[in-house]
Amino acid sequence: MARRLCAIAVVMAVCLFWQSSVLAGGYVGIKTGAGAGLVGAELELPLQDRLSLLLQGGVAGTGDAAAVGGAVGLRGYASSGELRPFGTVYAGSIGVSYFSWYTGTMTLAVTYYGGTVGAKYERHNWYTSGEIGYAYVPALQAGGLMFGASLGIKF
């Protein structure tokens, strides 16, 4: 699980450095939910005028369980300006570790797919966004709603 977190951090750092020198106008921020777990980070790399590549990663935990996850997505914007509605499709993976006195440490890794709709509000170099959508986990044959919110800067 620590390897996944390190891999996510390395990929995000490499993309951040690549983005800052090659393209202009990327976004980096903190995020909760919708591909990033309880607390995480996101990096958005513009590909075209209204299309972006999204890299997200984060962690979550409750009681004896801990999760590390990451997602890659494509985000399309409906308009330009301060308020920008969007749609995003995701593919991600979550690694969950759980400790039980009866079975010891158990680890589970699952892949999920999903999509969200939301809006991003930009003002100067800052942005905030909110989204709601649906995620499906093929291994569990189950799905559910996902929510997300983020706050960050444009560089």
Buried (B, 14 or more C-beta within 10 A) or exposed (E): BEEBBEEBEEBBEEBBEEBEEEEEEBBBBBBBBBBBBEEBBBBBBBEEEBEBBBBBBBBBBEEEBBBBBBBBBBBBBEEEEEEBEBBBBBEBBBBBBBEEEEEEEEEEBBEBBBBBEBBBEBEEEEBBBBBEBEBBBEEEEEBEEBEBBBEBEBE
